[in-house]
Amino acid sequence: MVRYGFQALIDRQTQTSDAAVFKYDLPVRGGLSGLDVVFRATNGSTDNEDAYIPEVINKLEIIANGDQRLFSLTGKEAFKHFWHRDGHPPRNVMSEVENVVQEATFPIQFGRYLGDPQYGLDLSKYQNVQLAIDYNLANGNAVSATTGFVTATAEISALMHITEANKTPGYRGFISTREIQNFTTVASGDQVIKLPHQWPIIGLGVYTEEEGTAPSTDITHLRLSLDNDARQPFRGRYDHFIEWLQQNMPCQRLDVDLNIDDADTRHVGMFPLKNVLGRPLDITWVTGTTDGVNNYFSGSCSADTFTAEGQKITSAKAGVVQSAIAAMADLAVPAQAFGWPFHYLYFPLGDRYELQDILMPSEWGDGAVILTQGGAGAYCGVVVEELRA
């Protein structure tokens, strides 16, 4: 019988730097099933518009012996990868409202599931294993006491799901997840990403994002090519893969507190965005300029799903009593965004739980993910999930 406990590795450690590579050693022994990493930062006294924790994380990594990346994804890739894996978004607090502490949880797992008795990371096999977080609070807005993340408010926690040091199971291996290459898309042509050939491959992910542009514009088609196209486990149009994934993943909800005026635009990391529901936290009263009486706005937030990108929220104020009124300040609007995480496409290459029919190195000699580009300027990364010994 394998018994995992829950131990705090890092307990809300405040960082004095607003941009740094934070490193922390893991225990030298024990069987590690997973590590929940929580990153928090505080909004300024006015707001912090269109800036959320996943984009603050340039890279989230577990590194062994100084150079072996057992886990390595950007914050946005990690958030979407875990969403695909678990079927729902990781725990998060997304808010533009003044003085709110935003946070996001990144639940790294080394087994097929949390508490897996057969697959996990045996820490004693390495001289040193570190958690490394490359972050920058200014990735969204400039660090600011008023309109960005406040300086010196980055805070890191990590909770281990781990056995006692002398009770490490005889694992069969562990699941490693890492970005193998990224690039910026150009207007046309194929980008060929060679696959590693050392370990069995459980699944592949492709992350594509350019604000204001649909990922299917920047990457129009993609395929997995084995032995110069002798086998193609998946091949097709980006839009068609979205339709296929939508059949298997229900529409999910992200709660986000917006700070909006009329016709403001926000991006909350969903594609496609199906709908947004919201109402103002408080009725805001202003003085009319015609007769001096008090008039009011109520507010609403609606999804503009008929634009080319299909991923933005556009606000609209309603309920105007009098047309000649004073200028309105932003309204705090608790909103619920409904949609999918298909900036990131995940392709299983076998049964992730039984680990049957996964892509074995002996089955192919040369492999590549081939991405056909249709627009310039998107970040694109290719992620591989491997079963390592």
C-alpha positions as CSV (number, residue, x, y, z in Angstrom):
1,M,0.0,0.0,0.0
2,V,1.3,3.5,-0.9
3,R,0.4,6.3,1.4
4,Y,0.9,9.9,0.3
5,G,0.9,12.9,2.7
6,F,0.4,16.6,2.1
7,Q,3.4,18.7,3.0
8,A,4.1,22.4,2.5
9,L,7.3,22.9,0.6
10,I,6.9,26.7,0.5
11,D,4.4,28.6,2.6
12,R,3.4,32.0,1.0
13,Q,7.0,33.2,0.6
14,T,6.9,36.9,-0.4
15,Q,9.4,37.9,-3.1
16,T,11.2,41.3,-2.9
17,S,12.0,41.2,-6.6
18,D,9.3,41.9,-9.2
19,A,11.1,39.9,-11.9
20,A,13.4,37.0,-11.1
21,V,14.0,33.3,-11.4
22,F,12.9,31.8,-8.1
23,K,14.5,28.4,-7.2
24,Y,13.8,26.1,-4.3
25,D,15.2,22.7,-3.5
26,L,12.8,19.7,-3.2
27,P,13.5,16.9,-0.6
28,V,16.3,14.5,-1.5
29,R,14.1,11.4,-0.8
30,G,10.5,10.4,-1.1
31,G,8.0,9.5,-3.8
32,L,6.5,12.7,-5.3
33,S,3.1,12.3,-6.9
34,G,2.5,16.0,-7.5
35,L,3.3,19.5,-6.6
36,D,0.7,22.3,-6.4
37,V,2.4,25.6,-7.1
38,V,0.4,28.7,-6.1
39,F,1.5,32.2,-7.3
40,R,-0.2,35.3,-5.9
41,A,0.2,39.1,-6.5
42,T,-1.7,42.2,-5.5
43,N,-3.5,44.7,-7.8
44,G,-2.8,48.4,-7.5
45,S,-5.1,50.9,-5.7
46,T,-7.0,51.9,-9.0
47,D,-7.1,48.7,-11.1
48,N,-5.0,46.2,-13.0
49,E,-6.7,45.7,-16.4
50,D,-6.3,42.7,-18.6
51,A,-3.4,41.2,-16.5
52,Y,-3.6,37.8,-14.9
53,I,-1.3,35.5,-13.1
54,P,-0.6,32.8,-15.9
55,E,0.9,35.5,-18.1
56,V,3.2,36.6,-15.3
57,I,5.0,33.2,-15.4
58,N,7.5,33.0,-18.1
59,K,8.5,29.5,-17.3
60,L,7.5,27.0,-14.6
61,E,9.9,24.1,-14.2
62,I,11.1,21.1,-12.2
63,I,14.8,20.7,-12.9
64,A,16.9,17.7,-11.9
65,N,20.7,17.7,-11.5
66,G,20.9,21.3,-12.9
67,D,19.9,20.6,-16.5
68,Q,17.3,17.8,-16.8
69,R,13.9,19.4,-17.2
70,L,11.3,17.0,-15.9
71,F,8.6,19.6,-16.2
72,S,8.9,22.8,-18.2
73,L,6.0,25.0,-19.5
74,T,5.1,28.7,-19.7
75,G,2.4,29.8,-17.3
76,K,-0.2,30.0,-20.0
77,E,0.7,26.6,-21.4
78,A,0.6,25.1,-18.0
79,F,-2.8,26.6,-17.1
80,K,-4.3,25.2,-20.4
81,H,-2.5,21.9,-20.2
82,F,-3.9,21.2,-16.7
83,W,-7.4,22.3,-18.0
84,H,-7.2,19.7,-20.7
85,R,-5.9,17.0,-18.3
86,D,-8.4,17.6,-15.6
87,G,-11.4,18.7,-17.6
88,H,-11.8,22.1,-15.8
89,P,-9.7,25.2,-15.2
90,P,-7.2,25.1,-12.3
91,R,-8.2,27.0,-9.2
92,N,-7.6,30.7,-9.7
93,V,-8.6,34.3,-8.7
94,M,-8.9,36.6,-11.8
95,S,-9.7,40.2,-11.0
96,E,-8.9,43.7,-12.3
97,V,-10.4,45.3,-9.2
98,E,-8.3,47.5,-7.0
99,N,-6.3,45.9,-4.1
100,V,-7.4,42.4,-4.9
101,V,-4.9,39.6,-4.5
102,Q,-4.9,37.5,-7.7
103,E,-3.7,34.0,-7.7
104,A,-3.4,30.8,-9.8
105,T,-2.7,27.2,-8.9
106,F,-0.5,25.0,-11.2
107,P,-1.1,21.4,-10.2
108,I,1.9,19.5,-11.5
109,Q,1.6,15.7,-11.5
110,F,4.1,13.0,-12.2
111,G,1.7,10.1,-12.2
112,R,-1.4,9.3,-14.2
113,Y,-3.4,10.9,-11.4
114,L,-2.7,12.3,-8.0
115,G,-1.8,9.5,-5.6
116,D,-0.9,7.1,-8.4
117,P,0.8,4.1,-6.6
118,Q,2.6,2.9,-9.8
119,Y,3.9,6.1,-11.4
120,G,5.6,9.1,-9.7
121,L,8.9,10.8,-9.2
122,D,11.5,9.0,-7.0
123,L,13.5,12.0,-5.7
124,S,16.4,9.8,-4.5
125,K,17.4,9.0,-8.1
126,Y,18.8,12.6,-8.5
127,Q,21.4,14.5,-6.7
128,N,19.3,17.6,-6.7
129,V,15.7,18.5,-7.8
130,Q,14.5,22.1,-7.9
131,L,11.4,24.0,-8.5
132,A,12.2,27.0,-10.7
133,I,9.8,29.8,-11.5
134,D,10.8,32.6,-14.0
135,Y,8.3,35.4,-13.4
136,N,7.8,39.1,-14.2
137,L,5.0,41.1,-12.7
138,A,5.3,43.6,-15.5
139,N,4.3,41.2,-18.3
140,G,0.8,42.6,-18.3
141,N,1.0,46.2,-17.0
142,A,3.9,48.1,-15.6
143,V,4.5,47.4,-11.9
144,S,2.6,50.2,-10.2
145,A,1.0,51.2,-6.9
146,T,-2.1,52.2,-8.8
147,T,-2.7,50.5,-12.2
148,G,-0.6,47.3,-12.2
149,F,0.7,44.6,-9.8
150,V,2.1,46.3,-6.7
151,T,5.8,46.0,-6.3
152,A,7.1,43.3,-3.9
153,T,3.8,41.5,-3.7
154,A,4.7,38.3,-5.6
155,E,4.1,35.4,-3.3
156,I,4.9,31.7,-3.9
157,S,3.5,28.6,-2.2
158,A,4.0,24.9,-3.0
159,L,2.3,21.9,-1.6
160,M,3.8,18.5,-2.1
161,H,1.9,15.2,-2.4
162,I,4.7,12.9,-1.2
163,T,5.4,9.7,0.6
164,E,7.6,9.4,3.7
165,A,11.3,9.6,2.9
166,N,11.9,5.9,3.5
167,K,8.7,4.6,1.9
168,T,9.2,5.5,-1.8
169,P,7.2,3.0,-4.0
170,G,9.0,1.0,-6.7
171,Y,7.7,3.2,-9.4
172,R,7.5,2.0,-13.0
173,G,8.4,5.5,-14.2
174,F,6.9,9.0,-14.2
175,I,5.2,11.4,-16.6
176,S,7.3,14.3,-17.8
177,T,5.7,17.3,-19.5
178,R,7.8,19.9,-21.3
179,E,7.8,22.4,-24.2
180,I,10.3,21.2,-26.7
181,Q,10.3,24.2,-29.0
182,N,8.6,27.6,-29.5
183,F,8.7,30.1,-32.3
184,T,6.9,33.2,-33.6
185,T,4.7,32.5,-36.6
186,V,5.2,34.0,-40.0
187,A,2.6,34.7,-42.7
188,S,3.0,31.3,-44.5
189,G,5.0,28.1,-44.7
190,D,5.5,25.0,-42.6
191,Q,7.3,24.9,-39.3
192,V,8.8,21.5,-38.6
193,I,9.3,20.5,-34.9
194,K,11.4,17.4,-34.5
195,L,10.2,15.0,-31.8
196,P,12.5,13.6,-29.1
197,H,13.1,9.8,-29.5
198,Q,14.3,8.6,-26.2
199,W,11.0,7.9,-24.3
200,P,7.5,6.7,-25.1
201,I,5.2,9.6,-25.9
202,I,1.8,9.8,-24.1
203,G,0.5,13.0,-25.8
204,L,1.4,16.1,-27.7
205,G,0.2,19.7,-27.2
206,V,0.3,22.8,-29.5
207,Y,-0.1,26.2,-27.9
208,T,-0.9,29.2,-30.2
209,E,-1.8,32.7,-29.1
210,E,-1.8,36.2,-30.6
211,E,-4.1,38.7,-28.9
212,G,-6.9,39.8,-31.2
213,T,-6.3,36.9,-33.7
214,A,-7.8,33.4,-33.7
215,P,-5.2,30.7,-33.3
216,S,-6.6,29.0,-36.3
217,T,-5.6,32.0,-38.4
218,D,-1.9,31.8,-37.3
219,I,-1.8,28.0,-37.5
220,T,-4.2,26.8,-40.1
221,H,-3.3,23.0,-40.3
222,L,-1.2,20.6,-38.3
223,R,-0.1,17.0,-38.4
224,L,2.1,14.5,-36.7
225,S,4.4,12.9,-39.3
226,L,6.2,9.7,-38.6
227,D,8.9,8.4,-41.0
228,N,8.4,11.1,-43.6
229,D,4.6,10.9,-43.6
230,A,4.5,7.1,-43.8
231,R,2.2,7.4,-40.7
232,Q,0.1,10.4,-39.7
233,P,-1.6,9.7,-36.3
234,F,-3.3,13.1,-36.6
235,R,-3.7,15.5,-39.5
236,G,-6.2,18.3,-40.2
237,R,-7.3,21.8,-40.0
238,Y,-7.0,23.7,-36.6
239,D,-10.7,24.6,-36.7
240,H,-11.7,20.9,-37.2
241,F,-9.6,19.8,-34.2
242,I,-11.4,22.5,-32.1
243,E,-14.8,21.0,-33.2
244,W,-13.6,17.5,-32.3
245,L,-12.4,18.6,-28.9
246,Q,-15.6,20.5,-28.1
247,Q,-17.5,17.2,-28.4
248,N,-15.4,15.7,-25.6
249,M,-15.0,18.7,-23.3
250,P,-18.0,20.6,-21.9
251,C,-18.0,24.3,-22.0
252,Q,-16.3,25.6,-18.8
253,R,-16.7,28.8,-16.7
254,L,-14.0,31.3,-15.6
255,D,-15.0,33.8,-13.0
256,V,-13.4,37.2,-13.5
257,D,-14.0,40.5,-11.8
258,L,-13.7,43.2,-14.5
259,N,-13.1,46.9,-14.1
260,I,-14.8,48.3,-17.2
261,D,-16.2,51.4,-19.0
262,D,-18.3,51.4,-22.1
263,A,-16.9,49.5,-25.1
264,D,-13.9,48.2,-23.2
265,T,-12.3,45.1,-24.5
266,R,-10.8,42.3,-22.4
267,H,-9.2,38.9,-23.1
268,V,-9.5,36.2,-20.5
269,G,-7.6,33.4,-22.1
270,M,-10.5,31.5,-23.6
271,F,-11.0,30.4,-27.2
272,P,-13.6,30.1,-28.4
273,L,-15.6,32.3,-26.0
274,K,-19.2,31.2,-26.0
275,N,-20.9,33.7,-23.6
276,V,-20.3,36.1,-20.8
277,L,-22.7,37.1,-18.0
278,G,-22.1,40.0,-15.7
279,R,-23.7,42.9,-13.8
280,P,-22.2,45.8,-11.9
281,L,-21.3,45.3,-8.3
282,D,-22.9,48.6,-7.4
283,I,-25.2,51.1,-9.1
284,T,-23.1,54.2,-9.8
285,W,-24.8,57.5,-9.4
286,V,-23.8,60.7,-11.3
287,T,-25.3,64.2,-11.7
288,G,-27.1,65.0,-14.9
289,T,-26.0,68.1,-16.8
290,T,-29.5,69.1,-17.9
291,D,-31.6,69.5,-14.8
292,G,-29.1,68.8,-12.0
293,V,-31.0,65.7,-10.8
294,N,-29.3,62.4,-10.1
295,N,-29.3,59.9,-12.9
296,Y,-27.8,56.4,-13.0
297,F,-26.1,53.8,-15.1
298,S,-26.5,50.2,-14.6
299,G,-23.9,48.0,-16.4
300,S,-23.7,44.8,-18.3
301,C,-21.0,42.7,-19.9
302,S,-21.6,40.8,-23.1
303,A,-19.5,38.5,-25.2
304,D,-18.6,39.6,-28.6
305,T,-18.5,36.1,-30.1
306,F,-19.1,37.3,-33.7
307,T,-15.7,38.9,-34.2
308,A,-12.9,37.2,-36.2
309,E,-11.0,36.2,-33.0
310,G,-14.1,35.0,-31.0
311,Q,-12.1,35.4,-27.8
312,K,-12.7,38.9,-26.5
313,I,-15.2,40.4,-24.1
314,T,-16.7,43.8,-25.0
315,S,-18.5,45.8,-22.3
316,A,-21.7,47.8,-22.8
317,K,-23.4,50.1,-20.3
318,A,-27.2,50.2,-20.3
319,G,-30.0,51.8,-18.4
320,V,-29.2,55.5,-19.1
321,V,-32.0,57.6,-17.7
322,Q,-30.8,60.9,-19.3
323,S,-28.6,61.3,-22.3
324,A,-26.8,64.4,-21.2
325,I,-24.8,63.1,-18.2
326,A,-21.4,63.5,-16.7
327,A,-18.5,61.2,-17.6
328,M,-18.7,57.8,-15.9
329,A,-16.0,56.1,-14.0
330,D,-15.2,52.4,-14.5
331,L,-17.6,49.9,-13.0
332,A,-16.6,46.8,-11.0
333,V,-18.4,43.9,-12.8
334,P,-18.3,40.3,-11.5
335,A,-18.4,38.3,-14.7
336,Q,-18.7,34.7,-15.7
337,A,-17.0,33.8,-18.9
338,F,-18.0,30.5,-20.6
339,G,-15.8,28.9,-23.2
340,W,-12.9,26.5,-24.0
341,P,-9.1,26.5,-23.7
342,F,-8.4,25.9,-27.3
343,H,-5.4,28.2,-27.7
344,Y,-4.0,24.9,-26.6
345,L,-4.7,21.7,-28.5
346,Y,-3.9,18.4,-26.8
347,F,-3.6,15.1,-28.7
348,P,-3.5,11.9,-26.7
349,L,-1.4,9.2,-28.3
350,G,-2.9,6.3,-26.4
351,D,-4.7,5.6,-23.2
352,R,-3.2,8.0,-20.6
353,Y,-4.5,5.8,-17.6
354,E,-3.8,2.3,-18.9
355,L,-0.8,3.6,-20.9
356,Q,-1.7,1.3,-23.7
357,D,-1.0,2.0,-27.4
358,I,1.1,5.0,-26.5
359,L,3.8,6.0,-29.1
360,M,6.8,3.8,-28.5
361,P,10.3,4.8,-29.8
362,S,10.6,1.4,-31.5
363,E,7.6,2.2,-33.7
364,W,9.2,5.0,-35.7
365,G,12.6,6.3,-36.7
366,D,11.8,9.9,-37.4
367,G,9.0,12.1,-36.1
368,A,7.9,15.7,-36.3
369,V,5.0,18.0,-35.6
370,I,4.4,20.0,-38.8
371,L,2.5,23.3,-38.4
372,T,1.2,25.2,-41.4
373,Q,1.3,29.0,-40.8
374,G,-1.3,31.5,-42.0
375,G,-0.5,34.6,-40.0
376,A,2.5,36.4,-38.5
377,G,3.1,37.3,-34.9
378,A,1.7,34.5,-32.8
379,Y,3.6,32.7,-30.0
380,C,3.5,28.9,-30.8
381,G,4.9,26.2,-28.6
382,V,4.9,22.4,-28.9
383,V,4.6,20.3,-25.8
384,V,5.4,16.7,-25.3
385,E,4.2,14.3,-22.5
386,E,6.7,11.4,-22.1
387,L,6.7,8.3,-19.9
388,R,10.2,8.3,-18.4
389,A,12.1,5.8,-16.3
